Amino acid sequence: MKKIALIAIIVLTAGFSATAQKTKKMKKVLFVVTSNDKLGNTGEKTGFWSEEFAAPYYELLDKGVEITIASPLGGQPPIDPKSADPSSATEDTKRFDADKTLQEKLKNTHKLSTINQKDYDAVFYPGGHGPLWDLVEDKNSIALIESFYMHNKPVAFVCHAPAVLKNVKVKGDYLVKGKKVTGFTNEEEEAVGLTKVVPFLLEDALTQNGAKFSKGPNWAPYSVEDGLLITGQNPASSKLVAGKLLEKLK
């Protein structure tokens, strides 16, 4: 009986180990951030918004997800200085500021042109105004999103990041055509005084491409998903997007 029990334990342990390895293998997410630090022609700086990076990063990391970071130019991506202001601080951004391992990782982001979707199970784009000037037009980014989507892998975006979908097409049609999406709204852009600075308004661009754009109250958490596509409206929506992405990865 002891021998049988021992064999049973070995078999169960082996099965658990295989399942754990499979689960771990599934959870590899690529984060794509902007390399652009110029806010149009204003002379001011921009980049990615730290809350929109930090909240999803730790939400995924703490669940055992392996995260790789890439940007168009590689190396250190710019952080929007306004997002680093103490008035914008959250528990996640405080953790981000103190996380030396992550800061070192950010200094060495992979060049987007070297990335292959086959190495990951999902892709996530944080926002900030930076992506409006580089990632929207970046051919590597456009091809990467299309490849993830065509290989049945989740694609997730928050705040200004859904703007990078503007030029993404799947089988000749805009990816967002007929899809439920959200993102930084015209009203929110007006509230921050940048409607005349940004190259286009996200809400208008996605709507023009056939998206079913919806939104919640300004600055309130709001996120929608449509199949593999997950989008969040603003910085407060970052964790909602990460939560939906985690569900897709299960």
N, C-alpha and C positions, 0 to 999 in steps of 0.2 A: 504493500500500500504506500509506504514511504517513497519507493522508487517511482510509482505511478504519479504520486503527488508532485514529486520533483520534476518529472517530465512535463507535467501540466503547467507548472510554474515557468519552466524554461520556454515552452511554446507560447504562453501568454506574454511573457516578457519580450520575446522576439517579435511577436505581433505588435505589441505596444511600441517597441522601438522602431519598427518599420513604419508604423502610422505616424509617429512623431517626426521621423525623418521626412516623410512625404509632406506633412503639414509645414515643416520648416522650409522645405524646398519650394512650396507654393508661395510663401510670403516674401517675395522680393519686389520692392516698389522703387521705381525711378522718380526722383524729384527733379523737375526742370525749372531752373530760375533764370532770370534775365541777366544779361551782361551790360545793359544800357544804364548809364548813370545820369543822362541829361534829360531834364524835363522840358522837352521841346526847345524853343529858342529863348526861354525865360532866364537862362543863366543859373537856374537853380538845379539842385541835385535830386535824383530819384533813384529807383532800384526796386528790389522786392520788399514787400511789407513784412516786417519781422514776425508779427502775430500770425499772419497767414502761412508762414513757414513753420514757426515753432509749435503752434498748437497741433497741427496734423502730424508733424514730425514725431513729437513725443507720444501722441495718441497711438501711432503705429508702432513706434519703437518699443513702448512699454508692453505691447502685445506680442513682442517677439519678431516683428517684421524687420527684415534687413533692408536698409535704405542706401541707395546710391544717389549722388547729386551730380547733375550735369548742367552746363550752361553753354551758350553759343561760342564763347571765347575760351572757356575753361578757366581754371584758376579762381581767384577771389571775385565773387560777384558783388555788386554794389547793394547796400542796404539803404532803403529810403531813410534819410536822417530824421524825418518827422515820425517815423514808426519807432525810432529809438528814443524818442522824447519820454521822460519819466511819466508824463501825463497819459501816455498810451500804454504804460506797462501793465502786464498781466502776470500771473504766476508762471505761465509758459515762457514769456519773454524774459522774465528774471532768471529762469532756469537756463534759457538760451544764452543770456549774457555771461553766466557763470560756467558754462559748459566748455571747458578747454578742448575736450576731444572733438566736439562738434565744430568749434571755431577753427581748429586745425584742418578738419575735413572740408570746411567751406573754402579754405585757402587753396585747396587742391581739387576743385570740382573738375569732373571729366569734360573733355571737349565734346559737344553734342554730336559732332560728325563721327565720333568713334563709337557711338552707342548703337546697339542692336536690340530691338524689342524682344528677341528670342531669349535674352538673358533675364527678363523680368516678367512679372505677372500682372503689373498695372503701372500706370504712369499718373503722376500728380503734378499740377502746376500751381504754385502759390501766385498771388497777384502782386499788387503794387502797380504804379503807373509805368514802370520800366518796360514791361513786355509789349506795350502798345507800339513801341518804336523798333523793337528788334525781333521778338519771337513771332509776332503776327506775320512778318514777311520772311522769316527764316525757313529756307527750303528743307533743312534737316529736321526742324521741328514739325513742319507740315507733313513730311513723309513719315515721320515717326508716329505721330498721332494716327494717321491713316493705317499704318502697319499694325499698331496695337489693336485698333478697332476691327480691322479685317481678320485678325487672329483671335477674335473673341475675348479680348482682354479689356478690363475697365479703364476708362480715361476720366480723370477727375480734375476739376478746376474751381478756383474760388476767387471772388471779387472781380478784379480786372482780368484775371487769367482766362475766363471764357472768351475774351477777345481774340485769343490766338486761334480760335476755331474759324475765324472769319474767312480764311482762304483754304480750309481743309475740305477736300471733296472725297467722296467714296462712290466709286462706279459712276463718275460723271456728275453727281449731284452733291451739293453742299451737305456735309455731315449733319448739320443742324436742321436741315429741311424736314419739317414735320415733327421735329423732336421738342419735347418739353425742356426748356432751359431757363436759367436765371443768371444774374451777374450784376455788377455795379450799375445802378440805374441812372437814367438821365437826371432824375431829381437829386440823387446823391452826388453826382458829378457837379451839378449846379451848386449844391450846398458847399462843396469844397472850392468853388470858384474856378474850376478848370475846364469848363465847357469850350472855351475859346482857345485853350492851350493844347488839348489832346487832339491827335490826328483824326479821330472819329469818335462818335459816341457808341459805346458797346451795345447798348439796348437797341439802338436804331440799326446798327450793322447786322446783328444777328436776326432781327425781325425781317429786314430786307432779304436775308438769305433763306427765309421761310421757317424760321424757328417759332415755336409757340412759347413766347417769352412771358413769364409770370414773375411776380415780385411780392414781397411782404412790406411792412412798414420800413421806412428809412432806418438803417443802422441796426435793425432787429435780425436775429438769426433766421435765415430762410434758405432752404436747399431743396432741390428737386433731382430726381433721377428718371432716366428714360432708357431702359435697357442697360447698356454698358456705359452710358453717358451720365456723369454726376456733376452738378454745378451748384455753387453757393453764391449768395448775393453780395456779401460784404465781409469784413474781417470777423464779425461776430458769428459768421456762418462756418468758420473754418473747421471746428470740431464736428459739426453736423456732416460735413462732406467727408471727413476722415472716418466717421462712424459708418456711413453708408459704404464707403470703400472697403472697410474691414468686413462688413457683411458680404460683400461681393467676393472677397478672398476666401471665405469659409468653404 
